[in-house]
Amino acid sequence: MYIGFVKRKAFMPENFVTSLSRGLEVLQAFTGDYPEMTLTEVASRIGLNAASTRRSLLTLEDLGYITHHGRRFLLTPKVLRLSEAFLSSMAVLEVVQQYLQEVSDATGDTTSLGVLDGKDIIYIATVPVRRAFHTTPTTGTRYPSYCSSMGRMILAHSDEETITYALSPEPLRRFTENTITSTKEIRKILREAKATGITGIQEEVSYGVVSAAVPIEAPDGRVIASINCSTAAERASAADLIATRRDPLNRGRSQIQSALKRHPALVHSIEGARAGFVAQPAT
């Protein structure tokens, strides 16, 4: 499972709570590949010393977000309160779920909405199909923006600083033999995506998965998110998706954009997630 760490500018260093920042980094260190870790392993994952990591782990354990089994620490279900707070306070399901479902019903594909978070695309809503394929995304799934359809679509409408940050450091990681890692070629794809209003990937993030995406605009016309269809490679190619999913995706796009006008808080939240990222490799 891919996990990306991002570093944000401290606009007001005097108000920055380092211990809180470390605690959040500890929580994000646990993934499908690292469900249980020792103190040393957690410290290594997040680049902190053992003493600071231990204090964060024990504090989070006292709060109920982490527990331990022997020498190994793991998350508890209480962590879900954090994501539930976002989903409920921003009315994410109310705004987009119905329209994602309609696109999924029309195409037979898994349909998702994603936003840019640092260098990554993060899924904030998804409607899966019963027919499981190699990698079925869920809410919270994240992939590098440079090799995901929604990530590329958002980057295509981003400023040069954001694009440069997303495409660094080189060489970019290759997830499959199909992953495009040439920044020159990716930039060409971004220009094409902006010009045509749709882009697709062919087994670049994971073998057996293809997808196509279109942009989602805020009420002021700026692209802040993307909606995509993804399916198994044996059902269709990326070119097939671009040719046949444009219309249902654009219908969903139009509906979601109309809904965003009635829910400005979600727009502000998405914009806030993109603000303040350091334009250099994350550490």
C-alpha positions as CSV (number, residue, x, y, z in Angstrom):
1,M,0.0,0.0,0.0
2,Y,1.3,3.4,-0.9
3,I,1.5,6.1,1.7
4,G,2.7,9.6,1.2
5,F,4.0,12.0,3.8
6,V,3.8,15.8,3.1
7,K,5.3,18.8,4.7
8,R,3.5,22.0,5.1
9,K,4.8,25.5,5.6
10,A,4.6,26.8,9.2
11,F,3.2,30.2,8.5
12,M,3.1,31.1,12.2
13,P,5.9,29.1,13.8
14,E,5.1,30.6,17.2
15,N,1.7,28.9,17.1
16,F,3.0,25.6,15.8
17,V,2.5,22.7,18.3
18,T,5.3,20.3,17.5
19,S,3.9,17.5,19.8
20,L,0.6,17.6,18.0
21,S,2.3,17.4,14.6
22,R,4.4,14.4,15.8
23,G,1.3,12.6,17.1
24,L,-0.5,13.0,13.7
25,E,2.6,11.7,11.9
26,V,2.6,8.6,14.2
27,L,-1.0,7.9,13.3
28,Q,-0.3,8.2,9.6
29,A,2.7,5.8,9.8
30,F,0.4,2.8,10.2
31,T,-0.8,1.3,6.8
32,G,-1.8,-2.0,5.3
33,D,1.9,-2.8,4.9
34,Y,2.7,-1.7,8.5
35,P,-0.4,-2.6,10.6
36,E,1.7,-3.3,13.7
37,M,5.1,-1.8,14.6
38,T,7.6,-1.7,17.4
39,L,8.7,1.7,18.8
40,T,11.8,1.5,16.7
41,E,9.9,0.8,13.6
42,V,7.5,3.7,14.1
43,A,10.4,6.0,14.8
44,S,12.2,4.9,11.6
45,R,9.0,5.3,9.5
46,I,8.5,9.0,10.6
47,G,12.1,10.0,11.1
48,L,11.9,10.9,14.8
49,N,14.1,9.8,17.7
50,A,12.9,7.0,19.9
51,A,12.2,9.2,22.9
52,S,9.8,11.6,21.0
53,T,8.1,8.7,19.3
54,R,7.6,6.9,22.6
55,R,5.9,9.9,24.2
56,S,3.6,10.3,21.1
57,L,2.7,6.6,21.2
58,L,1.9,6.5,24.9
59,T,-0.1,9.7,24.7
60,L,-2.1,8.3,21.8
61,E,-2.6,5.1,23.7
62,D,-3.9,7.0,26.7
63,L,-6.4,8.7,24.4
64,G,-7.5,5.4,23.0
65,Y,-6.2,5.8,19.4
66,I,-3.4,3.3,19.7
67,T,-3.0,0.1,21.7
68,H,-0.3,-2.5,21.9
69,H,0.2,-6.2,21.8
70,G,3.4,-7.2,23.3
71,R,6.0,-4.9,22.0
72,R,4.0,-4.0,18.9
73,F,1.7,-1.0,18.6
74,L,-1.4,-0.8,16.4
75,L,-4.3,1.5,15.7
76,T,-7.7,1.2,17.3
77,P,-11.1,1.8,15.7
78,K,-11.3,5.1,17.5
79,V,-9.1,6.6,14.7
80,L,-12.2,6.4,12.5
81,R,-13.7,9.3,14.5
82,L,-11.2,11.6,12.7
83,S,-12.4,10.7,9.2
84,E,-16.0,10.5,10.3
85,A,-15.7,14.1,11.6
86,F,-14.7,15.3,8.2
87,L,-17.2,13.3,6.2
88,S,-20.1,14.4,8.4
89,S,-19.2,18.0,9.0
90,M,-18.5,18.6,5.3
91,A,-21.6,16.6,4.2
92,V,-19.5,14.8,1.7
93,L,-22.0,11.9,1.1
94,E,-24.8,14.3,0.7
95,V,-22.9,16.4,-1.8
96,V,-21.5,13.7,-4.1
97,Q,-22.6,10.1,-3.3
98,Q,-25.8,10.1,-5.3
99,Y,-24.1,11.5,-8.4
100,L,-21.2,9.0,-8.1
101,Q,-23.7,6.2,-7.8
102,E,-25.5,7.4,-11.0
103,V,-22.2,7.4,-12.9
104,S,-21.4,3.9,-11.6
105,D,-24.8,2.6,-12.5
106,A,-24.4,4.0,-16.0
107,T,-20.9,2.6,-16.6
108,G,-20.6,-0.5,-14.4
109,D,-17.4,1.0,-13.0
110,T,-16.1,2.0,-9.6
111,T,-16.6,5.8,-9.5
112,S,-14.7,8.1,-7.1
113,L,-14.0,11.7,-6.2
114,G,-10.5,12.8,-5.3
115,V,-8.6,15.9,-4.2
116,L,-5.0,16.9,-4.2
117,D,-3.2,16.5,-0.8
118,G,0.4,17.5,-1.2
119,K,1.9,15.3,-3.9
120,D,-0.9,12.8,-3.7
121,I,-4.5,12.3,-4.8
122,I,-6.7,11.3,-1.9
123,Y,-10.1,9.7,-2.4
124,I,-12.8,11.4,-0.3
125,A,-15.8,9.4,-1.7
126,T,-16.1,6.3,-3.8
127,V,-18.9,4.0,-5.1
128,P,-17.4,0.5,-5.7
129,V,-18.9,-2.1,-7.9
130,R,-19.7,-5.6,-6.7
131,R,-17.3,-7.0,-9.3
132,A,-14.0,-6.7,-7.4
133,F,-10.8,-6.1,-9.3
134,H,-7.2,-5.9,-8.5
135,T,-7.2,-2.7,-6.5
136,T,-10.6,-1.3,-5.4
137,P,-10.2,2.1,-3.8
138,T,-11.9,3.2,-0.6
139,T,-12.4,6.5,1.1
140,G,-8.9,7.6,2.2
141,T,-7.0,5.7,-0.5
142,R,-4.2,7.8,-1.8
143,Y,-1.9,7.5,-4.9
144,P,0.8,9.7,-6.3
145,S,-0.8,12.4,-8.4
146,Y,1.7,12.0,-11.3
147,C,0.5,8.4,-12.2
148,S,-3.2,8.6,-11.3
149,S,-5.9,9.8,-13.6
150,M,-7.5,12.2,-11.0
151,G,-4.1,13.4,-9.9
152,R,-3.1,14.2,-13.5
153,M,-6.4,16.0,-14.2
154,I,-6.0,18.3,-11.2
155,L,-2.3,18.9,-11.9
156,A,-3.2,19.8,-15.5
157,H,-5.1,22.8,-14.1
158,S,-2.5,23.6,-11.4
159,D,0.2,26.3,-11.3
160,E,3.8,25.5,-12.2
161,E,4.9,25.4,-8.5
162,T,2.4,22.7,-7.7
163,I,3.3,20.6,-10.8
164,T,7.1,20.9,-10.1
165,Y,6.5,19.8,-6.5
166,A,4.4,16.8,-7.6
167,L,7.0,15.7,-10.1
168,S,9.9,15.7,-7.6
169,P,12.3,14.3,-6.6
170,E,13.4,12.5,-9.7
171,P,13.5,9.6,-10.6
172,L,9.9,9.1,-9.9
173,R,8.8,5.8,-8.4
174,R,7.7,3.1,-10.9
175,F,4.7,1.1,-9.6
176,T,4.4,-1.1,-12.7
177,E,6.2,-1.5,-16.0
178,N,3.6,0.9,-17.4
179,T,4.1,3.7,-15.0
180,I,5.2,6.8,-16.9
181,T,8.1,8.4,-14.9
182,S,9.5,10.8,-17.5
183,T,8.6,14.3,-16.3
184,K,8.7,15.6,-19.9
185,E,6.2,13.0,-21.0
186,I,4.0,13.6,-18.0
187,R,3.9,17.3,-18.7
188,K,2.8,16.6,-22.2
189,I,0.0,14.4,-20.9
190,L,-1.0,17.2,-18.5
191,R,-1.2,19.7,-21.4
192,E,-3.4,17.2,-23.4
193,A,-5.6,16.6,-20.4
194,K,-6.2,20.3,-19.9
195,A,-7.0,20.7,-23.6
196,T,-9.4,17.7,-23.9
197,G,-11.0,17.8,-20.5
198,I,-10.3,14.1,-19.8
199,T,-7.4,11.8,-19.2
200,G,-6.8,8.1,-18.6
201,I,-4.2,5.7,-17.2
202,Q,-3.4,2.2,-18.3
203,E,-2.2,0.0,-15.4
204,E,0.2,2.7,-14.1
205,V,-0.7,2.5,-10.4
206,S,-1.5,-1.2,-10.2
207,Y,-1.6,-4.0,-12.7
208,G,-5.1,-4.8,-14.0
209,V,-6.5,-1.3,-13.3
210,V,-7.5,1.4,-15.8
211,S,-9.3,4.7,-15.2
212,A,-10.4,7.9,-16.8
213,A,-11.0,11.3,-15.0
214,V,-12.5,14.7,-15.6
215,P,-12.1,17.9,-13.5
216,I,-14.4,19.3,-10.9
217,E,-14.6,23.1,-10.6
218,A,-15.4,25.3,-7.7
219,P,-18.1,28.0,-8.1
220,D,-15.4,30.4,-9.2
221,G,-14.2,28.2,-12.0
222,R,-11.0,26.9,-10.4
223,V,-10.4,23.1,-10.6
224,I,-10.3,21.7,-7.0
225,A,-11.1,18.0,-7.5
226,S,-11.7,15.3,-10.0
227,I,-14.1,12.5,-10.6
228,N,-13.1,9.2,-12.3
229,C,-14.2,5.8,-13.4
230,S,-12.0,2.8,-12.8
231,T,-12.3,-0.8,-13.9
232,A,-10.4,-4.0,-14.7
233,A,-8.1,-3.9,-17.7
234,E,-9.8,-7.0,-19.1
235,R,-13.1,-5.0,-19.4
236,A,-11.6,-1.9,-21.2
237,S,-8.5,0.0,-22.0
238,A,-7.8,3.6,-21.0
239,A,-8.6,4.6,-24.5
240,D,-11.9,2.8,-24.3
241,L,-12.7,4.7,-21.1
242,I,-11.8,8.0,-22.6
243,A,-14.1,7.4,-25.6
244,T,-17.1,5.9,-23.7
245,R,-17.1,7.4,-20.2
246,R,-16.7,11.1,-21.1
247,D,-20.5,11.8,-21.2
248,P,-21.4,10.0,-17.9
249,L,-18.5,11.5,-16.2
250,N,-19.3,15.0,-17.4
251,R,-22.9,14.5,-16.2
252,G,-21.7,13.6,-12.8
253,R,-19.2,16.5,-12.9
254,S,-22.0,19.0,-13.7
255,Q,-24.2,17.6,-10.9
256,I,-21.4,17.7,-8.3
257,Q,-20.4,21.3,-9.3
258,S,-24.0,22.4,-8.8
259,A,-24.1,20.7,-5.4
260,L,-20.8,22.5,-4.4
261,K,-22.5,25.8,-4.9
262,R,-24.9,24.8,-2.0
263,H,-22.1,23.6,0.2
264,P,-19.3,26.2,0.3
265,A,-17.8,24.7,3.4
266,L,-16.6,21.6,1.5
267,V,-15.1,23.9,-1.2
268,H,-13.2,25.8,1.5
269,S,-12.0,22.6,3.1
270,I,-10.6,21.2,-0.1
271,E,-8.9,24.5,-0.9
272,G,-7.4,24.5,2.6
273,A,-6.0,21.0,2.1
274,R,-3.9,22.4,-0.8
275,A,-2.7,25.6,0.8
276,G,0.7,25.9,2.2
277,F,2.6,22.9,0.9
278,V,6.3,23.3,0.6
279,A,7.5,23.3,-2.9
280,Q,10.3,20.8,-2.3
281,P,10.6,17.0,-1.7
282,A,8.7,15.9,1.4
283,T,10.8,14.4,4.3
